[in-house]
Each structure stands twice: as C-alpha cells, then as structure tokens.
Amino acid sequence: MCVLFNNGTHKELVSCVGWTTADELYSCSEDHQVFKWNLLTNETTLAVKLHDDIFPIDLHWFPKTVGGKKQALAETFVLTSTDGKFHLASKMGRIEKSVEAHRGAVLAGRWNYDGTALITAGEDGQLKIWSKSGMLRSTLAQQASPVYSVAWGPDCDRILYTSGKQLVVKPLQPSGRVLQWKAHDGVILKVDWSSVNDLILSGGEDCKYKVWDSYGRLLYTSSSHDYPVTSVAWAPDGELFAVGSFNTLRLCDKTGWSYALEKPNTGSVFSLAWSADGTQLAGACGNGQVIFAHVVEQRWEWKSFEVTLTKRRTMQVRNVVNDAVDVLEFRDRVIKASLSHGHLVVTTSLQCYVYSAKNWNTPLIFDLKEGSVSLILQAERHFLLVDGSGLYVYSYEGRLVSTPKFPGMRTDIMNTQTVSLSNDTVAIRDKTDEKVIFLFEALTGKALGDGKPLTHKMEVTEIALDQCGTGSDRKIALIDKNRDLYLTSVRRFGREQKINKIGTMVHTMAWNDSANILCGIQDVQFTVWYYPNAVFVDRDLLPKTMFMKDASEFSRAPHILNYVGTQVTVRRADGSLVCSSVVPYPTLLHEYAGSARWDDALRLCRFAKDQTLWACLAAMAMANRELTTAEVAYATIGEVDKVQYINSIKDLPSKESSLAHMLLFSGHVQEAESTLLQAGLVYQAIQVHINLYNWDRALELAVKHKTHVDTVLAHRQKFLQDFSKKETNKRFLQYSEGVEVDWEKIQAKIEMELANERERAATASVRSSVAPRR
Amino acid sequence: MLTGSVVMAKDPLADAGLHFDDLNKLRVLEPEVAQKTTELKEECKEFVDRIGQFQKIVGGLIELVDELAKEAETEKMKAIGARNLLKSVAKQRESQQQQLQALIAEKKMQLERYRIEYEALSKVEAEQNEFIDQFILQK
C-alpha cells in the first residue's frame, strides 16, 4: 500500500469522505465546507459552503445501482450534522432539503444498497429510518447511550449498530430476533458490514479491531493498538479492509491479519472510504488533511511465474526458473488481475488485457463495457469476468463466448466461493435462496438440462466445479452450512439427482487443475480425494481412495488457495502461505484411465505399491466397466466379496444383465431394474429384488407382468422359514392363497428363462457383429 | 574752557543714560555693562550648546539601552522556546519510537510469515528430493 498526502485544504478536522467515481471524492470538515477532489487533474474545488452553525459529521452518497438498474453517476448525498439535522445535497452543492432528525448530533447516516431507505443514528440513542425523500418511516430502536455507527446488512433486511461496548443486529421486521453481544472492552466507534462476504468489522476505544460473522461469532481480534481505532472500512470486493487510528492506517485481509501498516502524520483518521473499484482508499484526518492510498505490491503466482503489481499501472513478471523479468505497462490503473492456466488476465478501468505465459510482449486487448470488474475466474479454455451489470465468459482470444444470467441475479456480491467456472459449465449460487445453484452451459450461456437449478437441502456456502474430463461427467462439489462436503453431477439425463456426501467438517476445498482430484481440510485432517467419483461407483470404496494427513502445520482456520499440479497452497489464518505436495501418481492414474490405458495403470499401481492407488484404480475401472482391471485391483486391496461379484457379472449371459449388475454393484437398484425391464428380462429383475429382500417390489413386478408370482412366493416362504417367522404382509397373504408352491416347477421355469436369455444374447451378438459389415 | 564745557556737557549725557563708547558711538548702556552682557550672552550660548550636545548623547545612550533590552527580550524568548522544544523532543522521540516500534512489529510479522513459507517450501523440496531418489532406486 502506498500513501499519498494532500495538504490541508480544510482548516479544521475532516470528519468524513465519500467517493462519487473512481477519481472524484467529496470531503466534509468542521470548517463548514465540503470540498471536491478531482484526482485526475489534482484539482480541489469548494463544493458546498455550509452555514456557520452546521458542523458536518457524516457523509454518504446515494447508491449508484437502484433496483438492478445502473445510474450514470451518484447525484445526491446525505450530510449529517451536530445540530440534529440531516441534509440532502446535490452533486452541484445545493442543499435540497434539511430535516430535523434527532436531539443532539446526528452521528451517522447511511443509504441502503438499493437507495430506498436511509438510516440515521443520533446522540439521543435513536435509530430512524427515512424514505428517499427524507420522510420519517419509523424509529427502529431507542437506547440510553449514543449510537456511534450503523451499517446495513447485505440484504438490507437487518441493521447493525453500536450500543456502548455492545454490537446489535436488528432485523427490520419487528418479529425478527435481535442479536446483541458484547464486542469490545471500550466504546465501539465504527462498524462496517460487507455485503460480499457477510462479515462484520468493528473498532473501538479498547484500541482493537475485530472481525465477526453475521451470527456474532468472533473470527479475529487484533492486538491492542496504541490509540483507539477510529475508523474501519471494507473494500468493495470483500477481500480487504482498512483500519484507521491516530497516525495509523492499516490494510488487512478479510481474515484479519495485516498486509501493511502506514504511519502517516495525520492525526486520527476519522473516516475511511474505498473507491468503487477497490483500488483507492481515502481517509479523513484530524489535522485537516485528506489522505489517499493505493493498493500496490499485490502478487499472483502460478507455476514458475510470479507477477507483482509494482506501481498503479505497472506489473512485473518474473520467471523464477530463469530469472527472466518482464515489465508490463498499462494505460490506466490496474483494477483486477488473475494468473492461472497459462494466462494472465488484467483489467484496467477501460480495457482487459490477456497475456499468454509464453509471450509477455503482445497482449490481447479488448475494451470493457463497464470498467469496474469485480471478479475474474479462469478455466483452461476461457475466463469469466464479473462486473456491476453481468457475467461474461470470454475466450483467451478475446471473443465474448456467452453471458449467463438468471432473474434476480446480483453481480455485486459474487465471489470465488459462490461462482465457479469450468471448460463447459458455469455454476452460480443464488443469493436470495442460498440452497439453489444455477448451472449454465459455458459456451452458450443457457441453463443446463431442463433449466431447473440444482437445489440442496441446506444453505450452500461454497461451490467448485471439477476442471477436467468431458462435460457429461462434470461434477460439482459443494460445502453447505453444516460444513458437509457433497458431490453431485451437473448434467442429469433424466435420472433423479443424487447428491452424495463425501466429507464432514470441511472448511475449505479446491479441485486440482490437471486431474479431477479434490483436496480439502476436514476438521484437523488435510484430505485429498484422489478419485471423488468413487462415491458414484462404489460408496464403500471412497474412504480407501482418500489420502489423509495431519493438518496441524496449517494451524487454525486455513484456506486452500489453489491446487496446481502436485502442489497445494494454503493460506494460514496468520496470513502465511504454506505449500504442501501431493504424490504425482493419482494424476498419472487419472490420465491412464482417461485414455483407457489400463495396462499402464496396472503397472503404475504395482510400481507405487499403494493401497489407496489400487482402490482408485478399482473404482476407475468399475466406472469404465473395465472388469478385468477392476478384478485385479479389488483383489489387491483384499475386497474378496467384490472380486467374486465381478466374476459373477463376467459369467452373466447377456450384455443387459451384466450392465444391470454393474449398476447394482454401484447401488443403483432402480436403474438396474429399468435396464432389465427394458431388455424384457422380467424374471431377472424380479430375482434382483428377491436377492435384495425387496419383497414388495418383487411381488409387484411379478403381478404386474403376470409371471413368476410363485417364484416370489416360494422364496418368501423359504425366507420366513429360515428365520422362523410368520407371514404378516397382507399382499403376500392374499396372493399365497391361490398359488401352490412347487420348487421343481419353479426351478424348471428359471432354467428356461436363463436359457432364453442366453439364446437371445447369442442372436444379438451375431446381429451386432453382422451390423457393422453392412 | 572748551574742555571744561565738554566735561560739563558729558555729565548730563551720562545722567540721561547716554554714553559714548570707545568708537564714539552713542550707547544707552554703560560700555562696561554692555561688555559684560555680551560676555554673558556668549557664555549662555555655549551652555545651551553643551546642554544640547549632552541631550543628544544621552538620547543615543537610551536608544542603545532600549535596543539591548529588546535583544535581551528576544534572546530570552528564544531560550524559553529552546527549553520547551528540548522538553518536547523527548516526547517526540518517544512517539517516533512508538511508530517505528509498530512498523518493526509489522515487519517482524511479515518475516515470520516468510519464515513459515520458507520452511514449508523446504519441506516440499526435501519431499520431492526423496521422491526422486526413491524413483531412481526403484527403476
């Protein structure tokens, strides 16, 4: 972070600052003046000269986006003052309206995100909600002590405010539950609530700043500073926040640890404001100065490349293998950048630059519709830009591929946890209903399948699409509110959606970039799911395909940044990066299985002598119906029962029944049944249910197809005899009345069925072998 | 007789308050008195001159002393200022030290982060070397 000063234009302390555009700032001061700062021309002009008894305290611009529609510019702002009034003022500096609001000073005034309501907090301990035009709607709360700071919740349905040493979250609905907790040891001076990550920030006279989640759980508490913390502010993208104190300006990560500390000679920083693009920060200082700071020295790493933002418009690319250094210059300020999959994507306020890691000299440049890109996601073939008005998928050649959208989409609060991109799919978690995930075809921007979104039973906190393989096998991993990790396939093909749980207490996860391997931190274990798909093939095998390692080296609450090649990069809670390597064999195995080189796969497993790897191979082989390999693999990991079953599948006479039994092997009873019924193998379907002791369904099928009713009854009788029980099932009682059980006859019938099947399979195979010749 | 008449004539003139001086000019005052008067006049003039001179000298002196007083005053103020400054320097240093201390603490934290990262990377390197060795041995 670099700090620039501006000499005091104001004669008294500056109480508040607010941005209109990325380069224009308004500041108000106790010298009764509001100044306008133009950063492009370095001009400062007097915007408003207030009456001599108006001492302004807080300033907030009317939000730019109203009801999803974008206004060209912020046109009006609210100014609160010590005389108990708030003033609505225009950009030109005219006071449109002054409203008597509180007894004593009005300490804070904030617009909600869609600009439909204004909240003011007063020295008299009241919180009042006003309409856009300044009409009193309601008094939300009343307390004995002054309310120093107030913030809107992400959905504008809750209010966070200070009450002495306590923080209070109060819903606007009178019936909602009020949350109140003791947050600091001193009076709390400033709060902020990020709409992107839903985290709360507070700073107080106990000289500390703290980060909370919206349930009031403490996530981070800073060490004690020398002076009270007088201001806190979230960056628009929710990744950073700034903290101001006496002669102090601090830049912190959202998890609380500090990136940078500056000690400017400014007096107390009373108010901080980020520009909308999140690259600039302004502070209102006690000695009449307004300071500006820029975020620099950001770093991106991918494989052997290290990119650093050295200045606002300059980047340095270093290849650590040969120490080659390239310097990239940009015409405008760099707003966002992302380095992954061999490409560097940089957005400035007007353009998007795409560099290939092979050639840093000639970027591909295209213009952006709207400058403020808030998120860049990359996949192997294309990348995704999110700005204030929409989502755009671009190819690395700079072609706009698609623009996925759904009704009620809010792009301003999307982050890496709620949006995921792969070569063929885009997944977005809904904001209004957090259980819902919208899925889109990346190449067309249309909703996947029947257009119905994926709905989980619980609120989803994080989603991630796997990156490799074909689009039809695309899987999505999701973590829900209970911290359970689920895996499901993205494309459904008519079958009932199955969401399989593969982990519990998972706090963070990431897919590998070159194979469908998932890693995550499960409670205190660092876990790698070498082949998460195993859950669809053979559930019991999943634990055997996992690699676990003690995660104590990552300390408390780590976050996985990425999983590139064999290297997992983890950000610890204290901000340090920790790398950990994973053996390369699973990646190789994925490659062999993907290209059906089963002999190579076997050889690799024999070479590595690793049970986990064998388990993966078993699951992969079963998934690809490669029975011979599966048999070997299962034998090696000692799953004798499965080997036997595979052998029995091999002996099955027809293709259909072996397919059905393979489905059964993976536990898909319904699919197996329908496969058999489609092929006309009614008896086999019934037998499947008999074997599963699924008596009702067996009888139902038998009755429906008017065949083998006696077989079912016979097996049922035998079963009851074996367990010396009596028949209680009404349907069985009803059918058993008229039917006589004759085992010999039944056996003969079964024989006949099997013979029939064999015969049919033989003719089918002849036909299929004849067909290609034609 | 003529002389006698002159003497005779002289006396009435003197009685009338008229006298002749040496240059035989007619005088009202007695020549002696006149001379004394002139002398007195001369002396008075000289006295006035001297007094004037004295006044000038004294005036100069006063001015000089005033100037000195002024200078002494400014020096005194300067001394007080310097003394105050000296006192506040200690405080200033203290706050500067505090600021630097804070910056050092920040750098130390960063160093600690780098150390942890370095350790993790060293571990990865060791693991990879081990893996390579194993790989070569098995081949």
Boltz contact constraints between the chains, C-beta under 6 A:
constraints:
  - contact:
      token1: [A, 226]
      token2: [B, 98]
      max_distance: 6.0
  - contact:
      token1: [A, 261]
      token2: [B, 106]
      max_distance: 6.0
  - contact:
      token1: [A, 263]
      token2: [B, 99]
      max_distance: 6.0
  - contact:
      token1: [A, 575]
      token2: [B, 113]
      max_distance: 6.0
  - contact:
      token1: [A, 576]
      token2: [B, 113]
      max_distance: 6.0
  - contact:
      token1: [A, 576]
      token2: [B, 116]
      max_distance: 6.0
  - contact:
      token1: [A, 576]
      token2: [B, 117]
      max_distance: 6.0
  - contact:
      token1: [A, 577]
      token2: [B, 117]
      max_distance: 6.0
  - contact:
      token1: [A, 578]
      token2: [B, 120]
      max_distance: 6.0
  - contact:
      token1: [A, 579]
      token2: [B, 120]
      max_distance: 6.0
  - contact:
      token1: [A, 579]
      token2: [B, 121]
      max_distance: 6.0
  - contact:
      token1: [A, 579]
      token2: [B, 124]
      max_distance: 6.0
  - contact:
      token1: [A, 581]
      token2: [B, 124]
      max_distance: 6.0
  - contact:
      token1: [A, 581]
      token2: [B, 127]
      max_distance: 6.0
